[in-house]
Amino acid sequence: MVTIVFLYFVFVNLDVKELIRIIKNFNPIYIIFLVISIITGLTARALCFKMLMSKTANLPIKEMAPLCITGAALNIVLPARAGDIFRAFWVGQKYNINKLKVFGTVMLERMFDTFVIFCFLIICVTFYHRNPLAMNLCIFAGVTMSAFAIFAFISFKYNKTDVICNYLISKTKNFPFSEHIHKLISFVNKTCNSFFNGFEIMDSPLKLLGVICSSFTIWAVECLNFYIVLSAFGYHLHWSVTLFIICFIALACMVPSTSIFIGPYQMAVIAAFSIYDVGKESALAISFVEQAVVVITTSVVATIFLLQNNISYKELKQDIKQKAE
């Protein structure tokens, strides 16, 4: 339903003939540069993930790069960010690391993503476009980023789950079925501790700085992706447009939708380009091409990775669903 609503606003008053005409103007030679840029960005994410896990295990970049690309592909085609779940379970199983700890590390990585997006918005709003929409997005991103940062810091530095759980156990001793209640509390305690252990990189300031630099590189390459597509269509807009596009897309991908983020993704690109007075047809053409190349590139690498590891898509989808539940 969310997708349908967004698609209505995407296609209402759309000149389809103009859209087709603009798509035909795309220079296909730029696909080579776009594919290289996409793989580079996801390899940077692999490096970031490797640094985040460095206090637990020395993960080889030659395995992490295709794994992160596979995770990105699964995030596109499966719901609930299933690619992140797959990445955590695959690393945990192969390297005998607590899977919840790895998942905690993946979530910490997403917190750094939020921080970078917030920084991009600050740059855009401060130096280029002081309009109400951008200001509201900046405030939203700032509140979200601050909440994540405070949660991560307090959770790791002042982890009180043992104290809270022991208190609950002491207060429920005389409850009916207290034995089962205590088992549940102990399970929650163990689960939370394992998850928060994934934040251990926060104890290493130098490694933390490296992770932040990697996160900025990841999103800078994401901006480069759109800059390449803009060039392929013959547009010569200011580089700040790519910052707005990435910020809008990052926020749009938080909205529940169908696979490939159809609807919110296109609406985000249209909204970002509207700041630069670029028409809906042009914005939609750019979003279609960029998204298509990303999907095809990541899907090819993901297919190779899954085949090499003897993982079928059907079994993977069922397995991820069970683990998410």
Number of C-alpha atoms within 10 A of each C-alpha: 9 13 17 14 11 18 17 12 14 20 16 8 10 14 11 11 10 14 18 13 13 17 18 12 12 19 13 12 9 15 17 10 14 22 18 12 19 21 20 17 25 25 21 22 23 25 24 25 24 20 20 25 20 14 14 17 13 11 17 11 16 11 12 21 23 21 24 26 27 26 23 22 24 28 20 24 17 16 17 19 17 23 23 22 23 24 22 23 22 16 19 17 11 8 14 11 16 17 21 22 25 29 25 22 23 20 20 23 20 15 20 20 19 23 22 23 26 23 19 22 26 19 16 21 19 12 10 12 17 11 10 10 13 21 17 11 18 22 14 14 22 19 13 15 21 16 12 18 17 10 13 19 14 11 18 19 14 9 15 15 18 16 11 13 19 16 11 14 20 11 11 15 13 10 10 9 10 14 14 10 16 18 12 14 18 17 13 15 18 15 14 19 20 18 20 23 20 25 25 20 21 17 12 10 10 11 17 17 12 15 22 18 14 21 25 20 18 24 22 17 18 20 22 20 22 24 21 18 23 22 14 19 19 12 13 10 13 11 12 17 19 24 25 26 21 23 27 23 20 16 17 19 18 12 14 14 20 18 15 19 21 19 24 28 27 26 24 26 25 25 20 24 20 13 14 12 10 15 14 23 23 21 22 24 24 24 21 16 16 19 18 12 16 18 17 13 18 23 20 13 19 22 16 13 17 16 12 9 9 9 12 11 14 8 10 15 15 11 12 18 15 9 11 12 5
